[in-house]
Amino acid sequence: MSLLPFDKSLPFLEDIWKKLESHLCFWCICRHLGIDSISFYKQTISEAMEELLATYPQHKEIISESPAASPTICGGCYEVLTSFTEDRFLVQIAEEVKSQETEFEHFSCSIGLPVASVVREFTFLLMCADVCPDAYEFLPIEQVPSVKDVWKWMCGSRLESKLNKRFSLEHLDILLNFEQKEVDSECCRLEESFRDRFRKRKGKADQFTRANVLNALLSVSRAKLRTLVAYPPDKLSHVSAVSSILCTHNSIYVAGRYNKYSRQLSQSPWIIEGERKGLETSVSEIISHPLVEYTRADKHEFSSSGREDIDVQMLGSGRPFMLQLHNPRKLLSQSTLLRIQEEISQSSLVKVRDLQTVSRADTDILKDLEGEKRKTYSALCISDSDISQQVLDGLGDIKDLVLEQKTPIRVLHRRALAIRPRTVYWMKAQPVDGSDKKFNLTLETQAGTYVKEFVHSDFGRTVPSLGGLLGGRQLDILALDVLSVHVDWPPSLKKVQ
């Protein structure tokens, strides 16, 4: 069985090896030969050499002279695949992770290398192409296993035993940043030929990125490439250094439904010209605080299925919401969420239900259902003249009423001027006992309907309006409650159980 994906390179294996061995370590030579077997890289160097010798005995002499023992510092990985795969470095990683006191079930590793590594990969492929142009005709960078991947193949399972956690792509990401200052200037050679690609952009810290360097190198011919890079690459005099070991936990997403029982409480902090309006807290703060405090998250983001005005209560089964907790240090079990749910619900202002963790994919449900949902409202209204039950009963016959709503005056400062069609699916009204002018209106509408403006017309900006439907009366709204947001998400925990 062949280890080499480039069959045409086999007769030239010895020449390619000789070309690279003064620049690269054993593992990087194997990478540039295209060897991509994970099991191959999980072996020791001596075991990997034995496999190569058994597979290609005709090249015994050159393979047995391993460059791994050479004093030359590898110009491909900067010793990341040699010095930084040793057990003592893995112990250092494990100690750093444990010192951060972050709870996690699985972990993954990321490797940060200088952007100039991309330039060097192409240069070494050029050297291979000089020996065997047919096999390396298109400089197959995508077929060369990256230093990052090979390090993970070599160290992932070993790090598992030190952390006693499973190596996976979820939960905790351990980022190992390596610096090699000797190669930092190598990207600058490209700047003159690709001024548009590498122009310094406002707000962007890095002029050179892996993506724009890679795209630049892929856009030129092999002959042009030779003029853009140091060929062969300069040899290094220093091993790379670890600049940082950073641990970042994947976000936790918590979903639920909330009720709001105050007409002075905004959904999020409401600040106008530096002055806070309403109460000294908000729905999002009341819900977020205990969850952020428990998980010790770096930051959080609150979103919901729409929002009610500050003076509107949210009743019934509540409004669906989601909270994203960035880089949490502690995990949330369902029993912990139940305890936090009870803690939040002790507030006289807000209560929550169905608090649960959801996946990142579930977060799109709120956006997807935004335009489809319906809402049921209860409004206390007042007329400028007496109104009878008989007049109000006529509203019950109206179904699927389409409104033309011009952007309300009260939100013109933050919403574009437009006429939006919205549907009132049904409504009914009942006089208030002891009053000839007040009545309670219950209605179900399309998401995004401005109910207050439907009642009082907003100086004729909503057509038709409730006042017009009731014979041209002047109406106003005294109180508004949301009774239901018709979105079946997140799932009721009672149904799940």
Phi, psi and omega per residue, in radians:
M1 nan 2.339 -3.083
S2 -1.540 2.437 3.040
L3 -1.564 -0.354 -3.040
L4 -1.579 2.179 3.104
P5 -1.314 -0.385 -3.112
F6 -1.683 1.608 -3.084
D7 -1.018 -0.584 -3.085
K8 -1.213 -0.281 -3.086
S9 -1.483 -0.262 -3.039
L10 -0.986 -0.800 3.131
P11 -1.123 -0.329 -3.087
F12 -1.843 0.192 -3.046
L13 -0.954 -0.778 -3.093
E14 -1.125 -0.727 -3.139
D15 -1.183 -0.708 3.116
I16 -1.108 -0.751 -3.121
W17 -1.049 -0.803 -3.139
K18 -1.104 -0.622 -3.121
K19 -1.162 -0.612 -3.024
L20 -1.655 -0.398 -2.906
E21 -1.155 -0.384 3.107
S22 -1.471 -0.061 -3.122
H23 -2.046 -0.512 -2.962
L24 -2.154 2.714 3.019
C25 -1.348 2.987 -3.136
F26 -0.939 -0.818 -3.062
W27 -1.155 -0.662 -3.129
C28 -1.284 -0.527 3.006
I29 -1.085 -0.789 3.132
C30 -1.090 -0.663 3.101
R31 -1.060 -0.815 -3.077
H32 -1.319 -0.231 2.952
L33 -1.416 -0.118 3.091
G34 1.560 0.168 3.127
I35 -1.189 2.078 -3.060
D36 -2.205 0.391 3.099
S37 -1.355 2.107 -3.125
I38 -1.070 -0.742 -3.116
S39 -1.102 -0.523 3.133
F40 -1.088 -0.740 -3.078
Y41 -1.417 -0.197 3.097
K42 -1.423 -0.112 -3.131
Q43 -1.501 2.929 2.940
T44 -1.287 2.914 3.119
I45 -1.039 -0.742 -3.118
S46 -1.123 -0.678 3.113
E47 -1.180 -0.711 3.133
A48 -1.150 -0.674 3.109
M49 -1.132 -0.687 3.096
E50 -1.072 -0.696 3.114
E51 -1.145 -0.741 3.089
L52 -1.077 -0.764 -3.125
L53 -1.127 -0.677 3.127
A54 -1.199 -0.571 -3.108
T55 -1.426 -0.616 -3.093
Y56 -2.270 1.166 -3.088
P57 -1.064 -0.413 -3.131
Q58 -1.188 -0.261 3.140
H59 -1.955 0.512 -3.056
K60 -0.995 -0.734 -3.010
E61 -1.120 -0.829 -3.071
I62 -1.295 -0.661 -3.107
I63 -1.176 -0.677 -3.071
S64 -1.168 -0.353 3.089
E65 -1.540 1.326 -3.013
S66 -1.146 2.235 3.081
P67 -1.262 -0.130 -3.139
A68 -1.102 -0.471 -3.133
A69 -1.516 -0.040 -3.095
S70 -1.296 2.541 3.092
P71 -1.255 -0.188 3.141
T72 -1.143 2.328 3.094
I73 -1.391 2.299 -3.071
C74 -1.081 2.196 3.125
G75 -1.485 -0.027 -3.137
G76 -1.729 -0.730 -3.114
C77 -2.044 -0.075 -3.129
Y78 1.034 0.559 3.133
E79 1.347 0.159 3.104
V80 -1.093 -0.602 -3.111
L81 -1.548 0.036 3.105
T82 -2.109 -1.300 -3.099
S83 -1.100 -0.606 -3.044
F84 -1.687 0.330 2.947
T85 -1.955 0.034 -3.139
E86 -1.264 2.711 -3.044
D87 -1.040 -0.610 -3.090
R88 -1.136 -0.568 3.104
F89 -1.279 -0.657 3.100
L90 -1.125 -0.625 3.066
V91 -1.114 -0.698 3.106
Q92 -1.064 -0.748 3.112
I93 -1.076 -0.843 -3.103
A94 -1.051 -0.718 3.137
E95 -1.146 -0.683 3.122
E96 -1.146 -0.747 3.128
V97 -1.084 -0.816 -3.112
K98 -1.136 -0.550 -3.117
S99 -1.190 -0.359 -3.114
Q100 -1.486 -0.114 3.044
E101 0.887 0.849 3.110
T102 -1.838 2.260 3.087
E103 -1.394 2.378 3.084
F104 -2.782 2.747 3.137
E105 -1.825 -0.659 3.132
H106 -2.281 2.884 3.105
F107 -2.552 2.780 3.017
S108 -2.374 2.928 3.126
C109 -2.188 2.472 3.032
S110 -2.150 2.548 -3.129
I111 -2.033 2.185 3.075
G112 -1.810 2.020 -3.133
L113 -2.021 2.779 3.064
P114 -0.989 2.515 3.129
V115 -1.032 -0.504 -3.136
A116 -1.075 -0.256 3.092
S117 -1.025 -0.577 3.126
V118 -1.114 -0.760 3.130
V119 -1.065 -0.761 -3.115
R120 -1.153 -0.643 3.111
E121 -1.032 -0.772 3.120
F122 -1.134 -0.670 -3.118
T123 -1.118 -0.751 3.132
F124 -1.183 -0.554 3.059
L125 -1.199 -0.637 3.056
L126 -1.051 -0.709 3.115
M127 -1.109 -0.683 3.074
C128 -1.149 -0.695 -3.122
A129 -1.144 -0.532 3.089
D130 -1.083 -0.600 -3.122
V131 -1.479 -0.734 -3.055
C132 -2.382 1.365 -3.043
P133 -1.098 -0.528 -3.116
D134 -1.155 -0.781 -3.100
A135 -1.231 -0.559 -3.075
Y136 -1.943 0.591 -3.034
E137 -0.992 -0.730 -3.064
F138 -1.881 0.364 -3.110
L139 0.759 1.224 -2.952
P140 -1.267 1.279 -3.101
I141 -1.016 -0.584 -3.093
E142 -1.248 -0.277 -3.140
Q143 -1.684 0.044 3.078
V144 -1.724 1.988 3.126
P145 -0.980 2.345 -3.096
S146 -1.291 2.767 3.057
V147 -1.015 -0.690 -3.122
K148 -1.059 -0.823 -3.122
D149 -1.161 -0.767 -3.109
V150 -1.114 -0.699 3.105
W151 -1.053 -0.745 -3.135
K152 -1.158 -0.657 3.094
W153 -1.114 -0.681 -3.079
M154 -1.314 -0.605 -2.941
C155 -2.021 -0.245 -3.059
G156 -0.962 -0.948 -3.095
S157 -1.185 -0.558 3.119
R158 -1.216 -0.625 3.103
L159 -1.243 -0.500 3.067
E160 -0.950 -0.830 -3.079
S161 -1.173 -0.509 -3.120
K162 -1.394 -0.514 3.130
L163 -1.712 -0.227 -3.088
N164 1.006 0.644 3.102
K165 -2.359 2.795 -3.086
R166 -1.494 2.374 3.070
F167 -1.345 2.116 -3.066
S168 -2.652 -3.020 3.130
L169 -1.779 0.171 -3.052
E170 -1.984 2.961 3.010
H171 1.141 -1.883 -2.975
L172 -1.586 2.246 3.048
D173 -1.857 2.170 3.117
I174 -1.776 1.914 -3.091
L175 -1.705 2.089 3.102
L176 -1.821 1.912 -3.130
N177 -1.679 2.142 3.116
F178 -1.915 2.487 3.060
E179 -2.138 2.494 3.089
Q180 -2.479 1.596 -2.977
K181 -1.142 -0.358 -3.132
E182 -1.173 -0.387 -3.084
V183 -1.825 -0.065 -3.038
D184 -1.014 -0.557 -3.071
S185 -1.466 -0.097 -3.027
E186 -1.198 -0.420 3.086
C187 -1.272 -0.431 -3.082
C188 -1.090 -0.423 3.101
R189 -1.074 -0.440 -3.084
L190 -1.452 -0.349 -2.947
E191 -1.046 -0.732 -3.077
E192 -1.135 -0.632 -3.110
S193 -1.441 -0.315 -3.088
F194 -2.308 1.052 -3.054
R195 -1.088 -0.681 -3.117
D196 -1.182 -0.659 -3.100
R197 -1.225 -0.606 -3.009
F198 -1.938 0.411 3.095
R199 -1.181 2.360 3.121
K200 -1.182 2.213 -3.080
R201 -1.925 2.510 -3.098
K202 -1.067 2.304 3.112
G203 1.460 -0.095 3.131
K204 -1.817 2.112 -3.082
A205 -1.321 -0.622 -3.046
D206 -1.790 2.099 3.080
Q207 -1.285 -0.658 3.137
F208 -1.901 2.247 3.052
T209 -2.175 2.816 3.119
R210 -0.996 -0.715 -3.093
A211 -1.149 -0.849 -3.069
N212 -1.285 -0.518 3.061
V213 -1.206 -0.768 3.133
L214 -1.069 -0.783 -3.137
N215 -1.107 -0.659 3.125
A216 -1.128 -0.797 -3.102
L217 -1.197 -0.558 3.122
L218 -1.300 -0.277 -3.030
S219 -1.556 -0.071 -3.061
V220 -2.065 2.834 3.124
S221 -1.291 2.902 3.121
R222 -1.094 -0.679 3.137
A223 -1.118 -0.756 3.114
K224 -1.143 -0.649 -3.109
L225 -1.043 -0.637 -3.129
R226 -1.096 -0.484 -3.136
T227 -1.458 -0.213 -3.049
L228 -1.730 -0.315 -3.059
V229 -2.093 2.802 3.036
A230 -1.319 2.049 -3.028
Y231 -2.242 2.009 -0.093
P232 -1.265 2.923 -3.105
P233 -1.090 2.623 3.075
D234 -1.122 2.467 3.092
K235 -1.359 2.634 -3.057
L236 -1.732 2.637 3.130
S237 -1.961 -0.139 -3.124
H238 -2.316 2.497 3.036
V239 -1.246 2.606 3.087
S240 -1.120 2.798 3.139
A241 -2.119 2.628 3.066
V242 -1.451 1.997 -3.124
S243 -1.465 -0.489 3.120
S244 -2.910 2.673 2.978
I245 -2.140 1.913 -3.053
L246 -1.981 2.334 3.111
C247 -1.940 2.178 3.134
T248 -2.297 2.130 3.133
H249 -1.509 2.462 3.046
N250 -0.981 2.622 3.110
S251 -1.066 2.557 2.965
I252 -1.799 2.361 3.138
Y253 -1.933 2.156 -3.140
V254 -2.015 2.285 -3.133
A255 -2.134 2.789 3.097
G256 -3.120 -2.915 3.066
R257 -2.295 2.480 -3.139
Y258 -2.140 2.632 2.965
N259 -1.956 2.530 3.103
K260 -2.157 2.234 -3.036
Y261 -2.039 0.447 3.133
S262 -2.276 2.593 3.066
R263 -1.809 0.296 3.075
Q264 -2.225 0.186 -3.037
L265 -1.938 2.085 3.091
S266 -1.470 2.818 3.132
Q267 -1.240 -0.695 3.093
S268 -2.217 2.872 -3.138
P269 -0.914 2.225 -3.072
W270 -1.908 1.818 -3.072
I271 -2.154 2.162 3.135
I272 -2.147 2.112 -3.139
E273 0.916 0.751 3.074
G274 1.397 -0.037 -3.110
E275 -1.943 2.272 -3.133
R276 -1.385 2.348 3.133
K277 -1.796 2.682 3.114
G278 1.295 -2.622 -3.115
L279 -1.343 2.895 -3.118
E280 -1.428 0.455 3.054
T281 -2.693 -3.091 -3.125
S282 -2.653 2.973 3.115
V283 -1.018 -0.846 -3.073
S284 -1.113 -0.649 -3.140
E285 -1.218 -0.717 3.137
I286 -1.085 -0.711 -3.127
I287 -1.336 -0.723 -3.013
S288 -1.279 -0.655 -2.975
H289 -0.927 -0.936 -3.105
P290 -1.169 -0.514 3.129
L291 -1.283 -0.719 3.096
V292 -1.182 -0.723 -3.129
E293 -1.101 -0.726 -3.107
Y294 -1.227 -0.790 -3.057
T295 -1.450 -0.259 -3.080
R296 0.990 0.754 3.135
A297 -1.240 2.606 3.128
D298 -1.144 -0.735 3.122
K299 -2.765 3.065 -3.116
H300 -2.595 2.779 3.092
E301 -2.338 2.241 -3.123
F302 -1.869 2.324 3.051
S303 -2.470 2.777 -3.086
S304 -2.617 2.968 3.100
S305 -1.447 1.392 -3.076
G306 1.428 -3.063 3.112
R307 -2.649 2.588 3.071
E308 -1.677 2.716 3.074
D309 -1.120 2.826 -3.094
I310 -1.020 -0.572 -3.079
D311 -1.665 0.260 -3.121
V312 -1.956 2.314 3.075
Q313 -1.487 2.641 3.061
M314 -1.981 1.872 -3.033
L315 -1.917 -2.765 3.075
G316 1.102 -2.404 -3.096
S317 -1.446 -0.013 3.046
G318 1.602 3.004 -3.128
R319 -1.789 2.271 3.099
P320 -1.117 2.425 3.099
F321 -2.487 2.889 3.076
M322 -2.487 2.486 3.127
L323 -2.177 2.137 3.070
Q324 -1.702 2.140 3.138
L325 -1.823 1.992 -3.073
H326 -1.507 2.283 3.083
N327 0.852 1.031 3.120
P328 -1.277 2.566 3.095
R329 -1.635 -0.319 3.131
K330 -2.209 2.558 3.132
L331 -1.532 2.796 -3.111
L332 -1.973 2.022 3.016
S333 -1.537 2.868 3.138
Q334 -1.144 -0.576 3.112
S335 -1.178 -0.642 3.089
T336 -1.168 -0.720 3.116
L337 -1.096 -0.662 3.112
L338 -1.118 -0.716 3.115
R339 -1.130 -0.758 3.129
I340 -1.165 -0.624 3.088
Q341 -1.056 -0.755 3.116
E342 -1.158 -0.645 3.113
E343 -1.115 -0.806 3.121
I344 -1.083 -0.722 -3.030
S345 -1.294 -0.073 3.023
Q346 -1.257 -0.290 3.095
S347 -1.172 2.509 3.075
S348 -1.409 -0.164 -3.058
L349 -1.673 -0.679 -3.014
V350 -2.398 2.480 2.980
K351 -2.317 2.605 3.116
V352 -2.177 2.752 3.093
R353 -2.515 2.853 3.067
D354 0.973 0.625 3.131
L355 -1.218 2.205 -3.024
Q356 -2.780 2.734 3.023
T357 -1.474 2.529 3.113
V358 -2.286 2.920 3.132
S359 -1.462 2.879 3.111
R360 -1.070 -0.650 -3.136
A361 -1.088 -0.537 -3.131
D362 -1.173 -0.376 -3.068
T363 -1.139 -0.399 3.129
D364 -1.254 -0.321 -3.093
I365 -1.063 -0.710 3.121
L366 -1.004 -0.763 -3.131
K367 -1.225 -0.737 -3.084
D368 -1.112 -0.603 -3.071
L369 -1.573 -0.096 -3.033
E370 -0.985 -0.784 -3.091
G371 -1.452 -0.196 -3.052
E372 -1.714 -0.391 -2.958
K373 -1.271 2.771 3.032
R374 -2.033 2.774 3.096
K375 -2.327 2.534 3.056
T376 -1.946 2.306 -3.087
Y377 -2.142 2.737 2.934
S378 -2.187 2.212 -3.074
A379 -2.225 2.295 3.003
L380 -1.587 2.046 -3.031
C381 -2.052 2.802 3.090
I382 -2.387 2.439 -3.119
S383 -1.869 2.726 3.106
D384 -1.365 -0.124 3.110
S385 -2.515 2.874 -3.126
D386 -1.011 2.525 -3.124
I387 -2.389 2.326 -3.031
S388 -1.725 2.894 3.080
Q389 -1.091 -0.638 -3.123
Q390 -1.077 -0.723 3.126
V391 -1.158 -0.749 -3.124
L392 -1.163 -0.576 -3.124
D393 -1.059 -0.438 -3.136
G394 -1.128 -0.408 -3.136
L395 -1.171 -0.489 -3.114
G396 -1.155 -0.316 -3.138
D397 -1.479 -0.165 -3.073
I398 -1.560 2.171 -3.133
K399 -2.229 2.542 3.045
D400 0.845 0.903 3.140
L401 -1.376 2.153 -3.137
V402 -1.648 2.163 3.118
L403 -1.756 2.634 2.946
E404 -1.931 1.873 -3.043
Q405 -1.938 1.971 3.015
K406 -1.324 2.514 -3.105
T407 -0.788 2.144 -3.103
P408 -1.044 2.590 -3.140
I409 -1.007 -0.672 -3.045
R410 -1.202 -0.273 3.139
V411 -2.072 0.149 -3.114
L412 -1.057 -0.458 -3.109
H413 -1.244 -0.288 -3.113
R414 -2.252 -0.045 3.099
R415 -2.248 2.505 -3.112
A416 -1.150 2.586 3.094
L417 -1.246 2.141 -3.122
A418 -2.832 2.849 3.015
I419 -1.864 2.116 -3.062
R420 -2.009 2.137 3.059
P421 -1.330 2.308 3.108
R422 -2.392 2.645 -3.034
T423 -1.983 2.324 2.926
V424 -1.756 1.998 -3.001
Y425 -1.363 -0.668 3.070
W426 -2.843 2.838 3.058
M427 -2.759 2.781 3.057
K428 -2.624 2.728 -3.077
A429 -2.461 2.629 -3.113
Q430 -2.448 2.263 3.120
P431 -1.085 2.619 3.065
V432 -1.468 2.275 -3.137
D433 -1.000 2.353 3.086
G434 1.454 0.113 3.124
S435 -2.406 2.379 3.107
D436 -1.577 -0.179 -3.042
K437 -2.032 -0.299 -3.112
K438 -1.674 2.544 3.071
F439 -2.655 2.701 3.082
N440 -1.718 2.211 -3.141
L441 -1.930 2.255 3.019
T442 -2.022 2.299 -3.094
L443 -2.624 2.659 3.056
E444 -2.016 2.255 -3.023
T445 -2.283 2.903 2.986
Q446 -1.240 2.579 3.078
A447 -0.977 2.424 3.112
G448 1.618 0.019 3.113
T449 -1.323 2.307 3.061
Y450 -1.519 1.712 -3.022
V451 -1.222 -0.711 3.137
K452 -1.015 -0.748 -3.115
E453 -1.254 -0.522 3.059
F454 -1.116 -0.640 -3.115
V455 -1.258 -0.902 -3.014
H456 -1.795 -0.004 3.013
S457 1.389 -0.247 3.124
D458 0.965 0.888 -3.134
F459 1.024 0.690 3.071
G460 1.441 0.173 -3.111
R461 -1.439 -0.272 3.028
T462 -1.968 2.152 -3.097
V463 -2.332 2.264 -0.177
P464 -1.278 2.872 3.068
S465 -2.004 2.905 -3.138
L466 -1.111 -0.697 3.114
G467 -1.020 -0.726 3.112
G468 -1.128 -0.676 3.126
L469 -1.179 -0.420 -3.140
L470 -1.746 0.531 3.007
G471 1.537 0.433 3.074
G472 1.452 0.364 3.123
R473 -1.262 2.687 2.986
Q474 -1.565 2.079 -3.090
L475 -2.079 2.731 2.982
D476 -2.463 2.850 -3.099
I477 -1.965 2.221 -3.078
L478 -1.657 -0.567 -3.134
A479 -2.745 2.553 -3.122
L480 -2.379 2.366 3.071
D481 -2.240 2.476 2.967
V482 -1.576 2.127 -3.124
L483 -1.588 -0.531 -3.103
S484 -2.823 2.409 2.954
V485 -1.903 1.943 -2.977
H486 -1.414 1.241 3.065
V487 -2.276 2.138 -3.091
D488 -1.534 1.028 -3.140
W489 -2.803 2.467 -0.087
P490 -1.234 2.873 -3.101
P491 -1.100 2.516 3.074
S492 -1.107 2.290 3.140
L493 -1.155 -0.468 3.084
K494 -1.155 -0.685 3.106
K495 -1.179 -0.713 -3.130
V496 -1.093 -0.741 -3.119
Q497 -1.221 nan nan
